[in-house]
Amino acid sequence: MNEKRRIGILLFPDVEELDAVGPWEVLAYWTRNFPGDGWETFTFSADGRPVECAKGLTVAAHHAREDMPAPDVLLHPGGRGTRPLLRDAAHLAWVRDQRVSVPLLTSVCTGSLVYAAAGVLRGRPATTHWGALGLLAELDPTVEVRPGDRFVDDGDVITSAGVSAGIDMALHLVARLAGPERAGEVRRGIQYEPRPPV
């Protein structure tokens, strides 16, 4: 049997909970319930320690950044914790390294701001949380900002809008990697049927 391919979800202090946990629910449901598809999902943080998220939830990481298995897909969530990362030269250099070694980079919410600051989105279409669209354009004026898109698939980079949009992006990712039928099974499995009351 071929070696598993892997999806790594980054955790960092003040990450927005649903940015990471929403895609985790989708992707872990898929990879655990359909192991024959050949994928697995894990979380990691810079030092491998738990992180406190933006609203106080503490989440443990499976790996430290330096000893995690090589991912085939990287997911960079957003949240207010991205603001310090925009000025973190070491983190931005790490993101640029991932651009070289990881086949598919994805982001949720303001995770795309980090990609922009690292130069990963140069000349590409992208989106982010509605409240950060101006900052995305400011960080890299070459980005084609897509304010009306729930997510933007530009081949080897996928960005999504804010918070809950990460669930839609993750389902799109399942469809891309395992087919629309599988994505439908996952959507039904987690009973994702958005019917907002307002």
N, C-alpha and C positions, 0 to 999 in steps of 0.2 A: 504493500500500500504506500502511496506517495506521502511524503511528509506534509503535515498540516500547514496550511497558510494561516497567517495571523493578522488580527486587527488589534492595534494597541490604542487605548484611550488614555490620554494624558490627564493627570490630576495635579492641581497646584493650589496653594492657599487662595481662598476667596473665589474659587471656581464656582460658577452658577450651577446649583445642584442638577437641575433638569437638563442642562447642556451636556452633562456627562452621563447621568443616570437614564435619561430618556433613550439615547442611542444604545446604552448598555442593555436596557430591557429588550429592545428590538434585536440587537446583534447576538446577545447571549441566548435569547430564546431560540433564535435560528441555529446557532452553532451547537447548542446542547441538544436540541430536539431533532436535528438533522445532521448528525455527525458524518454521514456519508458524503456530504457536500465538501468535506475536507477543510473546514475553517474552524478556528478557535478565536476567542476574544479574551483580552486581558487588560488590566489597568496598570499604570505605572506612575510614579512620582519621581521627582529629581533624586531624592535620597532613599526611596522605598518606604518611607514612613507614612502614616495616615495624614490626611490633610483636613483642615476645617474649611468647609465650603462657605459660600457667601451668606447663607442664612443660618449657619450654625451646625449643620449636619457634618459629622466627622465620617470620612470614608477611608477605608484601608486600601492600599495599593498592593497588587500582586508582586511587583518588581520595582527595583530602582532603575533609573534611566540607563545607567552604565552596564547593568547586567541583564537587561530584559532580552528576550528572544528578538531577533530581527523581524520587525513587522513588514507585512506586505501592504498594509493600509494603516495610516496614522490619523487619529482623530484628535484635533486640538479644540477643546471647548472654549467658551468665553466666560464672561462674568467680570466683576470689578477687579479681580485678580489679574486680568490681562494688562491693566494700566501700567503697573510696575514692569511687566515683561516687555513693554514697548521700548523701555530704556535699558533693558538688561542685555548688554552686549554678548554675554556668554550664551544666553538663551537664544538670541537671534542667530548667533553663529551655529548653534545646534540645529535650529530650524533649517537653516541653509544646507547643512550637512544632510538632513533628512530629505531635502528636495533631490539630492543626488542619489541617495541610497534606497529610498522608499518609493515603490511604483505609484502609489496613490495617496495624496494628502487630502484630508477633509477637515472642515472646521464647522463649528456651530457658533452662531451669535458673534460676539466680538473676538472669537478666535481668529477670524479673518483679518482683524486689525494687526495681530502679531505677524501673520503671513505677509501683510502689506509692508510692515516695518522691516521685515527681513528681506524684502525684495522678491518674494515668491510670486506675487500677483502682478508683476510688471506687465502691462499691456493686455491683461486678461479681464474678462467679465467676472464679477463677483458681487456678493451681497453680504449683509451683516444685520444686526439688530437695527430696527428703524431709527432708534435714537442715536446711532453711531454712524449713519450713512455719510454725514458730512466729514467726520473724522477719517473714515476710510478714504474718501477722495483727497483729503488733506495729506494723509500719510503717503499716498502715492497717486499723484494726479493722472498717471497713465492708466489706472484701473477704470474699466467701464462699469460703473456702479449700476446695479440692477435693483432699484428700490421696490419693484413690485413682485419680484420672484421669491417664492418660498425657499428654493435652493437653486444653485447654478452649477451645472455639471459642465466643466470645461476639459473633459478628458482625464488628465492626470491630477487635476485639482477640483474638488467640489467644496463649495462654500454654502452655508445655509443662513437664513435669517435667524431671528432671535428665539432663544429658549425652546419652546415647543416645536419649532420648525426642525430641530434636530431629529425628532422622531420621524418626520416625513423624509428627511434626507437619508436616515438610516434605512428606512424601508426601500427607498430608491436604490440604495447601495446593495441591499439584498437582491433586488430585481436585477441589478447590473451583474452581480457576481454569481447568482444562482437561478435567475430567471423570474419573470413576473408571476408565474404560478406559485413559486416558493414564497415570494414576497406576500402574496395574497394569503397563503397559509399562515405566515407569521402574523400578519395583520389580524386575521381572525383569532389566532391563538392568544394574542394579548388583548383581544376585543377592543381594538382601536377603531372607534367609530365616532369621530368628532361631531358633536351636536351641541354647540355652545348655547347656553340659555339666554344670552344677550347678543 
